[in-house]
Amino acid sequence: MSNARRVLVTGTAGFIGFHLARLLLNEGFRVHGFDGMTDYYDVSLKARRHQMLMQNPGFSKTEAMLEDAAAFDAMADEFKPDIIVHLAAQAGVRYSLENPRAYIDANVVGTFNVMEAARRHEVDHLLMASTSSAYGANTDMPYIETMKADTQMTIYAATKKATEAMGHSYAHLWNLPTTMFRFFTVYGPWGRPDMALFKFVDATLDGKPIDVYNHGEMYRDFTYIDDLVRGIRLLIDSVPERPESADQIEEGDSLSPVAPYRIVNIGNSTSVRLLDFVDAIEEALGVPVTRNFMEMQKGDVPATWADAELLKKLTGYKPSTNVKDGITEFVAWFRDYYDR
């Protein structure tokens, strides 16, 4: 175990961080998790994820806030990571309308602390999570990493775009190999209670209606959690190198001409209508879903759709779990975990 590569993962008590840490531990990595355990949603769910990870001797953890630079630096100095995967963030588009400061603190200040630690420890690869929301008001689809993305529509998306820009500057200044990944509507077992799938299943089993925005005419590129973390795992080994000239960069590659830096979509490459998603939930539950049709919410986008060719080119891998199978897995977990 002492010779195993050491990966620092932020957000390990969170949905994606938990699944990634579990995958890395199963492959023999040493993993140190860092998580603020904030009460944005049920902390007992976060504690349970950490408990499960602690069963593995290769896992250790620090519970502190990302904005606490002293705590983060002390942890990093002790663990001495080879690789950092930064997933921790204040998530949620809707909550960013109510509490924007939480997004600046966690996503901008917190990410700066992570980048500083990565620079100091000269890690082999810094990988950081961004979001499909960074594409903002773009309507050309599928979204491709090389397209201009300057029209973010929420403070959540804006903070994520800010971290992409910060990451690029550090990659350029300190020759720090950095990969940003843009996630597309991730779902699956151990998911967050604020996400549509969780809320829809919970409400339906309670006999309550669900709110369906834009009358269900919304499209999302739903990405199953196992597919997502497999993509991250493979990208760890795909370390960007600063090109000698822009001519070296292949068409469709988002590699920077002046830094070892790249943006990669991780998505299912399929845009699914929200109404069809709800139908699949109804089928998996075997219980009728009462749909309460609503207008579009402020800051929401009508559609997302990933071009995942760059991920495939870099790793040979492409997410492919279909929505029906993924929802079935989530419902099985939900019924078991909540005994419903």
Buried (B, 14 or more C-beta within 10 A) or exposed (E): EEEBBBBBBBBBBBBBBBBBBBBBBEEEBBBBBBBBBBEBBEEEBBBBBBEBBEEBEBBBBBBBBBBBBEBBBEBBEEBEBBBBBBBBBBBBBEBBBEEBEBBBBBBBBBBBBBBBBBBEBEBBBBBBBBBBBBBBEBEEBBBBBBEEBEEBBBBBBBBBBBBBEBBBBBBBEBEBBBBBBBBBBBBBBBBBEBBBBBBBBBBBBEEEEBEBBBEBBBBBBBBBBBBBBBBBBBBBEBBBEBBEEEEEBEEEBBBBEEBBBBBBBBBBBBBBBBBEBBBBBBBBBEEEBEBEEEEEEEBBBEBBBBBBBBBBBBBEBBBEBBBBEBBBBBBEBBBEEEEE
